[in-house]
Amino acid sequence: MLSRSITLLLVLAPLALRAQPAPATPATPAAPAAPIEHGTEIVVAPGPANLDQIIKNPASLAEGRRLFQTHCTSCHGPNGEGARGASLLSPNLPRVAEAAVAPAEAPGGGGGRGRGRGANAAAATDGPPVSPYDRALQQIIQRGIPATEMQPPRLQPGELPLVAAFVKSLGQLPPEPVPGNASHGAELFKTKGACMTCHMIRGEGAVIGPDLSDVGRARGVAYMRRALTDPNADVPKAFQAYRNDISLPQNFLFVRAVTKNGETIGGVRVNEDTFSIQLRDLTGKVRSFFKSELSELHKEWGQSPMPNYSAVFAPGELDDVVAFLVSQRGGNK
């Protein structure tokens, strides 16, 4: 009897071992979650956040301001008024508004890769609904903007919605006061300042300097006043090669080329490689040279050909020109 029991155990034991369930595979960690507000505390919820909920919480908004000042002020100014980067003092930032209706990948709050979900896709969370604008703003901050100076900031999980909420809150502030007469400023811009010999507005003028047709949407009052009175302030001073993956102002460089037959040409660099350089001269004409054809090539790092207008305009006139520039927000008029 004992031998039969032992035999039965030996037969059943392998079957029992095979019947044991396999060890559970550890679940893949979810993407870092975006915080939403609950009282005065930040509560983590999956997916991008409803920014208005964060704006309502003073502590969270203060943290968003701190993060903004750490990561964003060198380009956008300490209060979002604009510097090298665009002014953020608008309730409807152009790039965000465009991204809100364009099909694109939705942000995951910390690096998710859900393809096929645009900025206007519905949020797959149980929290407050996330508007297309809120989703697009978080998406742009998270990824940066290609071919510009705006690179993705190094944020910790959960910090992205706080920064985005602070940026959105800037558009809810009262408009900046703009002293001056914009109509008189338009006249000064065209006549006494001779600004259209370099700049274009709605198809009129030259293309040596930046197009100013919508400069009022991109730059704040303080930036434009500084640009008129200290034109070298925001010109890149780094000694760097031309990069075709970024745009002005990071690529801006004024150069003076002297040919071997003695001709001197000054202008703004348009393109450059090891063997050649292309520049737009002060008449707006693009000139191309092999470097072997030149006897001298002077690169004026950190210098702008634009004059200091504090020596051209009286203080009241300067106010008028700034008022005119602030009024330039695109359109046909």
ChimeraX attribute file (.defattr): number of C-alpha atoms within 10 A of each C-alpha:
attribute: neighborCount
match mode: 1-to-1
recipient: residues
	/A:1	6
	/A:2	7
	/A:3	8
	/A:4	9
	/A:5	10
	/A:6	10
	/A:7	11
	/A:8	11
	/A:9	12
	/A:10	11
	/A:11	11
	/A:12	10
	/A:13	11
	/A:14	10
	/A:15	10
	/A:16	10
	/A:17	9
	/A:18	9
	/A:19	9
	/A:20	8
	/A:21	7
	/A:22	7
	/A:23	6
	/A:24	6
	/A:25	6
	/A:26	6
	/A:27	6
	/A:28	6
	/A:29	6
	/A:30	10
	/A:31	15
	/A:32	18
	/A:33	23
	/A:34	23
	/A:35	27
	/A:36	28
	/A:37	22
	/A:38	12
	/A:39	9
	/A:40	12
	/A:41	12
	/A:42	17
	/A:43	13
	/A:44	15
	/A:45	18
	/A:46	21
	/A:47	25
	/A:48	30
	/A:49	33
	/A:50	24
	/A:51	30
	/A:52	18
	/A:53	15
	/A:54	25
	/A:55	22
	/A:56	15
	/A:57	17
	/A:58	11
	/A:59	14
	/A:60	25
	/A:61	21
	/A:62	15
	/A:63	15
	/A:64	24
	/A:65	22
	/A:66	15
	/A:67	20
	/A:68	23
	/A:69	17
	/A:70	12
	/A:71	16
	/A:72	19
	/A:73	18
	/A:74	14
	/A:75	18
	/A:76	22
	/A:77	21
	/A:78	15
	/A:79	16
	/A:80	24
	/A:81	23
	/A:82	24
	/A:83	23
	/A:84	22
	/A:85	20
	/A:86	20
	/A:87	25
	/A:88	24
	/A:89	25
	/A:90	20
	/A:91	14
	/A:92	15
	/A:93	19
	/A:94	13
	/A:95	12
	/A:96	21
	/A:97	16
	/A:98	14
	/A:99	20
	/A:100	22
	/A:101	15
	/A:102	14
	/A:103	14
	/A:104	18
	/A:105	18
	/A:106	26
	/A:107	25
	/A:108	22
	/A:109	25
	/A:110	22
	/A:111	15
	/A:112	15
	/A:113	12
	/A:114	12
	/A:115	10
	/A:116	11
	/A:117	15
	/A:118	21
	/A:119	28
	/A:120	21
	/A:121	18
	/A:122	14
	/A:123	21
	/A:124	11
	/A:125	13
	/A:126	9
	/A:127	15
	/A:128	14
	/A:129	15
	/A:130	22
	/A:131	20
	/A:132	21
	/A:133	22
	/A:134	24
	/A:135	30
	/A:136	29
	/A:137	27
	/A:138	27
	/A:139	28
	/A:140	18
	/A:141	21
	/A:142	22
	/A:143	14
	/A:144	15
	/A:145	15
	/A:146	12
	/A:147	13
	/A:148	15
	/A:149	17
	/A:150	17
	/A:151	14
	/A:152	14
	/A:153	16
	/A:154	10
	/A:155	14
	/A:156	9
	/A:157	15
	/A:158	22
	/A:159	19
	/A:160	26
	/A:161	30
	/A:162	28
	/A:163	28
	/A:164	29
	/A:165	25
	/A:166	24
	/A:167	27
	/A:168	23
	/A:169	22
	/A:170	18
	/A:171	17
	/A:172	12
	/A:173	11
	/A:174	9
	/A:175	10
	/A:176	12
	/A:177	8
	/A:178	17
	/A:179	14
	/A:180	18
	/A:181	17
	/A:182	21
	/A:183	14
	/A:184	15
	/A:185	22
	/A:186	18
	/A:187	15
	/A:188	19
	/A:189	20
	/A:190	13
	/A:191	11
	/A:192	10
	/A:193	17
	/A:194	13
	/A:195	17
	/A:196	19
	/A:197	17
	/A:198	18
	/A:199	18
	/A:200	18
	/A:201	19
	/A:202	14
	/A:203	11
	/A:204	12
	/A:205	17
	/A:206	18
	/A:207	20
	/A:208	22
	/A:209	21
	/A:210	14
	/A:211	18
	/A:212	19
	/A:213	21
	/A:214	17
	/A:215	20
	/A:216	21
	/A:217	23
	/A:218	22
	/A:219	23
	/A:220	25
	/A:221	21
	/A:222	15
	/A:223	21
	/A:224	21
	/A:225	19
	/A:226	18
	/A:227	20
	/A:228	20
	/A:229	18
	/A:230	17
	/A:231	19
	/A:232	19
	/A:233	17
	/A:234	18
	/A:235	20
	/A:236	19
	/A:237	15
	/A:238	10
	/A:239	10
	/A:240	11
	/A:241	11
	/A:242	19
	/A:243	13
	/A:244	11
	/A:245	9
	/A:246	15
	/A:247	14
	/A:248	15
	/A:249	15
	/A:250	18
	/A:251	23
	/A:252	20
	/A:253	25
	/A:254	22
	/A:255	23
	/A:256	18
	/A:257	22
	/A:258	17
	/A:259	18
	/A:260	12
	/A:261	9
	/A:262	11
	/A:263	10
	/A:264	13
	/A:265	16
	/A:266	19
	/A:267	22
	/A:268	24
	/A:269	21
	/A:270	20
	/A:271	16
	/A:272	18
	/A:273	12
	/A:274	9
	/A:275	9
	/A:276	14
	/A:277	19
	/A:278	17
	/A:279	25
	/A:280	22
	/A:281	20
	/A:282	18
	/A:283	13
	/A:284	16
	/A:285	12
	/A:286	15
	/A:287	14
	/A:288	14
	/A:289	15
	/A:290	14
	/A:291	17
	/A:292	11
	/A:293	13
	/A:294	17
	/A:295	13
	/A:296	15
	/A:297	16
	/A:298	11
	/A:299	16
	/A:300	14
	/A:301	17
	/A:302	17
	/A:303	18
	/A:304	21
	/A:305	18
	/A:306	15
	/A:307	16
	/A:308	16
	/A:309	18
	/A:310	15
	/A:311	9
	/A:312	14
	/A:313	18
	/A:314	11
	/A:315	12
	/A:316	12
	/A:317	19
	/A:318	23
	/A:319	20
	/A:320	25
	/A:321	27
	/A:322	28
	/A:323	25
	/A:324	22
	/A:325	24
	/A:326	22
	/A:327	18
	/A:328	19
	/A:329	15
	/A:330	14
	/A:331	8
	/A:332	8
	/A:333	8
